[in-house]
Amino acid sequence: MTGTRGRLMPRLVGGCVAVALLATTLTGARALEAPAPAAADLPRETARGVVVQLADGDRFEVRVSRNLREVRGRRYDAATGTWGERTVVLRRKNLFCGDVDARAAGTSVAVIAQCDRFGYAEDTAPTHSQALWSDDLVSWRVHRLQGEAYEEPGISPDGRSAVWPQYQGYLTLTPAEGFVARTISLPGQEYSETATIDDDGRVSILYGANGRREADCRFVVVTRLGDQEPVRQELDVPDACSDSSLVNVDALTAVFGDRISPAYVTTIGRPDPASPWSVTAVAPAYAPGLVERSRPIETLFVSAPGLPLVALSSADRRAFDVQDYDPVAQRWGAARRLVDLPGPCTWSETYSLGAFGILVAQLNCQGRGRALISTDGVAWADVALGHRPLGVSPDRRWVSTSTRTTTSVFSRELGRTVLPVGSPRRCDAVVPSGPAGALRLTTTRRSGWPSRLQESTPSGWRRTGVAVPRARARNDVCRDVRLELYDVRPDYSFAGRLRGTTLSVVPRGDGWQVRRTLY
């Protein structure tokens, strides 16, 4: 489940995290091979890389190789719907690159490759990162960044200039100067920062400035052209000094806050390069009209791409209210009664890396699971889960719930579709395969460990020929199955008294594959 609680920054333990994952379209494996960029024109993260949108409709993916020795790129041709061959963008002797980020404007792309020499550790700030830029995606200009450097680049609207934050300053690339490193004083800068650049080479650096006291915390924008004296602005941004994400969308827009928790995201922008920066969209969690509760159960924020952000709250853990957020007025609507549940209820202790394609909130009521689900943000369904896990499609677009005899699939396309197939066994796991279809991991063995993948038909379950990795459980018996959302791909954890196995169902070609997840 995804949601955010209260007016505290989202917690990853003991709660729900916001439904803000991009709703990728999954009608088969091809949808995963050609992912669209993220909402708000932010790059879409892929395995070991990102995809950016180009002005001509094409896309460009940049990623690191499995052995971390190369940075590679490939272009997606929108006209033919195909990817080109991957080419090597960066390779250096003894250089290991563990991650990349990019920004695009026109048909130009600016990239940061986070690198170190002789090896790469994710828990160590990289000190040999590389700045890359290209206007044809064939030949690349490369420059090493100084000191610790890992923030995303900024690119000008015309694509001809770029900026990369680095230790004690920033690196720019402009047509007039080429690569130039400049130092700048950023008093109080401790956590994230981001930089943008205009067509004339003017750089803006945005960051949270710590003071001696919490009241001294400020969100600061420093703007500078070349070696001129910087111009400083201070903005009223909640939690400005927290260790939260701060990234630029383009030369005129930046977002602050954990983007999987849209209730806590503040947008900072300006209408044109000549205008000052300002808060253009307040974080909804701090907007007026919210009925905020922390006891006996915290307010939960739930969202999905293309649907309204909602706040769910309860004064007694039984009667639950809902409020809709108006992003234009930047305020919450009146609270209205959503449902009365057989409480007392608490939000499920489910961590999620991302979101669903519809609105979902999971609860635990008197020891049994329930889900509040809406496919349109208007009508809600209260579904009893019992001890069965929620079903989630590989791209999280569709959600399903099952009884012993039926399965309901929830989708934006069809709303709620009831299938004549159920989940009678203790360790069954049902996964939606489409807005009107489902798959089931099940067993014929007395031990209960999953051994078959079945697909739904109008007359019942039908066995597929897909192999299921065998559980190494010896004489143990499967007692429970749970949904895990620690990765972008949903996993199902099957547990016995002493042993267990974790499986996921993913698309492969025109069919499916069952994979074992190793921890």
PyMOL commands that set and color helices and strands:
alter all, ss='L'
color gray80, all
select helices_A, chain A and resi 29-33+39-41+214-216+262-264+284-286
alter helices_A, ss='H'
color red, helices_A
select strands_A, chain A and resi 4-5+44-46+49-53+59-64+71-77+82-83+87-90+95-105+108-117+130-134+141-144+154-155+162-166+169-174+178-183+189-197+202-209+218-225+231-235+246-250+253-256+266-269+278-281+300-302+310-314+319-326+331-332+336-340+345-347+359-365+368-374+381-386+391-392+399-402+407-411+415-419+429-434+437-442+452-457+460-463+480-484+491-495+500-508+511-516
alter strands_A, ss='S'
color yellow, strands_A
deselect
rebuild
show_as cartoon
